[in-house]
Amino acid sequence: MRRVTLLLAAMAMLVTLFAAAAYAATIVGTGQSETLVESDLDDTISGSGGFDDIFADQFTADRDVANGNAGNDQIRAFDQDDLDTLNGGNGFDLCRGDQGDEFRSCERIFIGNQGPV
């Protein structure tokens, strides 16, 4: 009986882990300049080297983390929710998001359709 209980507990833990993974996507760029676009899940999007355009503004009510990393990047998370985090990283980064989003290491910040803050 104890083995059955342990087996059921282990199965429940694995189902929980895989279910959490189904609600998040990881999108990683290369060292080239490129365009990275979010999915309809809660995403972690990471550019690498180069001048990246990161679009985390295609879906609302999702919690995205957009990381420009190295290079001069443009990060867009103006998606009508305040759940996103925009990390510019090294380089000169332009970040456009919503009031209430979290902005880190962005040299130019735009809130909504307004000019730079």
URTAUR-V401111 format. One record per backbone hydrogen bond with DSSP energy under -0.5 kcal/mol. CO is the residue of the C=O (numbers start at 0). NH is the residue of the N-H. E is the energy in kcal/mol with one decimal. If there is no record, write none. Layout:
co=CO nh=NH e=E
co=CO nh=NH e=E
This chain:
co=0 nh=4 e=-2.1
co=1 nh=5 e=-2.4
co=2 nh=6 e=-2.6
co=3 nh=7 e=-2.5
co=4 nh=8 e=-2.3
co=5 nh=9 e=-2.4
co=6 nh=10 e=-2.3
co=7 nh=11 e=-2.3
co=8 nh=12 e=-2.0
co=9 nh=13 e=-2.2
co=10 nh=14 e=-2.4
co=11 nh=15 e=-1.9
co=12 nh=16 e=-2.3
co=13 nh=17 e=-2.6
co=14 nh=18 e=-2.2
co=15 nh=19 e=-2.0
co=16 nh=20 e=-1.6
co=17 nh=21 e=-1.3
co=19 nh=22 e=-1.1
co=20 nh=23 e=-1.2
co=22 nh=41 e=-1.2
co=24 nh=26 e=-0.5
co=24 nh=43 e=-2.4
co=26 nh=45 e=-2.9
co=29 nh=47 e=-0.5
co=33 nh=35 e=-0.5
co=33 nh=52 e=-2.5
co=35 nh=54 e=-3.1
co=40 nh=42 e=-0.7
co=41 nh=24 e=-1.9
co=42 nh=64 e=-2.5
co=43 nh=26 e=-2.8
co=44 nh=66 e=-3.5
co=45 nh=28 e=-3.3
co=48 nh=47 e=-0.6
co=49 nh=51 e=-0.9
co=51 nh=53 e=-0.6
co=51 nh=73 e=-2.7
co=52 nh=35 e=-2.9
co=52 nh=54 e=-0.6
co=53 nh=55 e=-0.7
co=53 nh=75 e=-3.0
co=54 nh=37 e=-2.6
co=61 nh=63 e=-0.8
co=63 nh=84 e=-2.5
co=64 nh=44 e=-3.1
co=64 nh=66 e=-0.5
co=65 nh=67 e=-0.5
co=65 nh=86 e=-3.3
co=66 nh=46 e=-3.3
co=70 nh=72 e=-0.8
co=72 nh=93 e=-2.6
co=73 nh=53 e=-3.2
co=74 nh=76 e=-0.5
co=74 nh=95 e=-2.8
co=75 nh=55 e=-3.6
co=76 nh=78 e=-1.6
co=83 nh=101 e=-2.7
co=84 nh=65 e=-2.9
co=84 nh=86 e=-0.6
co=85 nh=87 e=-0.6
co=85 nh=103 e=-3.0
co=86 nh=67 e=-3.5
co=90 nh=92 e=-0.7
co=92 nh=94 e=-0.5
co=92 nh=106 e=-0.9
co=92 nh=107 e=-2.1
co=93 nh=74 e=-3.0
co=94 nh=109 e=-2.8
co=95 nh=76 e=-3.8
co=96 nh=111 e=-3.4
co=97 nh=100 e=-2.4
co=100 nh=102 e=-0.5
co=101 nh=85 e=-3.2
co=103 nh=87 e=-3.1
co=104 nh=106 e=-0.5
co=107 nh=94 e=-2.9
co=108 nh=116 e=-3.3
co=109 nh=96 e=-2.3
co=109 nh=111 e=-0.6
co=110 nh=113 e=-2.0
co=114 nh=110 e=-0.7
